[in-house]
Amino acid sequence: MPVVEDRAKAHVQSCHLLAAAVEGAPPPLEGPTPLAFGNVTLVATALAFACRFAGLRHLPAATVGLLGLLNPLAGAAGHRAGRGRLRGAPGGGAGAGGGRVLLGRPRPPRPLAARAAAGRPGLPRRRVP
């Protein structure tokens, strides 16, 4: 796989060069900024992952799959919270993501009386000797 890794490295380097050419050099890190970056990248991320996976352990598989669709919505909400506007593709993507989550929710089971009225009374009862 060295060819794929070389291509990926070249792609990342070209993106960095393009960003530096368009936006210029980043501002220097001063004062408590490196400490804040370290906190966000290490401590807060580790805590968020621990909480997320501890909670996912208790959910059904269908719900866990739908939670993956919420990630773009969280990004759009963060953008909106930063006083950004969601126009065009980002706004449409946020709406589509919300729709997918609503459409993909598992339906609650119907009561036994409703299943019996539909001609499906449920599982047969076992006889206990």
C-alpha positions in Angstrom: 0.0 0.0 0.0 2.9 2.5 -0.3 1.5 3.9 -3.5 -1.8 4.8 -1.8 0.0 6.3 1.2 2.3 8.4 -1.1 -0.8 9.7 -3.0 -2.5 10.6 0.3 0.5 12.4 1.6 0.9 14.3 -1.7 -2.8 15.3 -1.6 -2.5 16.6 2.0 0.6 18.5 1.2 -1.0 20.1 -1.9 -4.1 21.1 0.2 -1.8 22.7 2.8 0.1 24.6 0.1 -3.2 25.8 -1.5 -4.5 26.9 1.9 -1.3 28.8 2.6 -1.4 30.5 -0.8 -5.0 31.6 -0.5 -5.3 32.4 3.2 -1.8 33.2 4.2 0.2 32.0 7.2 -1.7 31.2 10.4 -1.3 33.6 13.3 1.4 32.8 15.8 0.4 30.9 19.0 0.7 33.1 22.0 -0.1 32.9 25.7 -2.5 30.1 26.7 -3.5 29.2 23.2 -1.3 26.1 22.9 -2.7 24.9 26.2 -6.3 25.5 25.0 -5.6 23.5 21.8 -4.2 20.7 23.9 -7.2 20.6 26.1 -9.6 20.5 23.2 -7.7 17.9 21.2 -6.9 15.6 24.0 -9.0 16.0 27.1 -12.3 17.1 25.7 -12.2 14.6 22.8 -11.3 11.7 25.0 -14.2 12.6 27.3 -16.6 13.0 24.5 -15.7 9.6 23.0 -15.9 7.9 26.3 -19.4 9.3 26.9 -20.6 8.5 23.4 -19.5 4.9 23.3 -20.7 4.3 26.9 -24.1 5.5 25.8 -24.2 3.6 22.5 -23.7 0.3 24.4 -27.2 0.6 25.8 -29.0 1.5 22.5 -30.5 -0.8 19.8 -28.5 -1.2 16.6 -31.0 0.8 14.5 -30.8 3.8 16.8 -27.0 3.7 16.7 -27.1 3.8 12.9 -29.3 6.8 12.9 -27.0 8.6 15.3 -24.3 8.6 12.6 -26.7 10.7 10.5 -26.8 13.4 13.2 -23.1 14.3 12.8 -23.6 16.6 9.9 -26.6 18.2 11.7 -24.3 18.9 14.7 -21.8 20.6 12.4 -24.6 22.7 10.8 -25.9 23.6 14.3 -22.4 24.7 15.4 -22.1 26.8 12.3 -25.5 28.4 12.9 -24.6 29.0 16.6 -21.5 30.9 15.4 -23.9 33.3 13.6 -23.3 31.7 10.3 -26.0 31.4 7.6 -27.0 28.1 6.1 -27.8 28.7 2.5 -27.7 26.5 -0.6 -26.0 23.1 -0.2 -25.3 23.3 3.6 -28.9 24.3 4.4 -30.3 21.6 2.1 -27.9 19.0 3.5 -29.0 19.9 7.1 -32.6 19.5 6.1 -32.0 16.3 4.3 -30.1 14.9 7.3 -33.0 15.8 9.6 -35.4 14.2 7.3 -33.4 11.0 7.1 -33.3 10.8 10.8 -37.1 11.3 11.1 -37.9 8.8 8.4 -35.5 6.1 9.7 -36.7 6.1 13.3 -37.9 2.7 14.4 -41.6 2.5 14.9 -42.8 1.6 18.4 -44.5 -1.8 18.5 -48.3 -1.8 18.3 -50.3 -3.0 21.2 -51.5 -6.6 21.2 -55.1 -5.6 20.6 -54.2 -3.7 17.4 -52.2 -6.7 16.1 -55.1 -9.0 16.8 -57.5 -6.8 15.0 -55.1 -6.8 12.0 -55.1 -10.6 12.0 -51.7 -11.0 13.6 -52.3 -11.8 17.2 -48.6 -12.3 18.0 -46.6 -15.3 19.1 -48.4 -18.5 20.2 -48.3 -19.2 23.9 -46.3 -22.1 25.2 -48.0 -24.6 27.3 -46.4 -25.2 30.6 -46.6 -28.9 31.7 
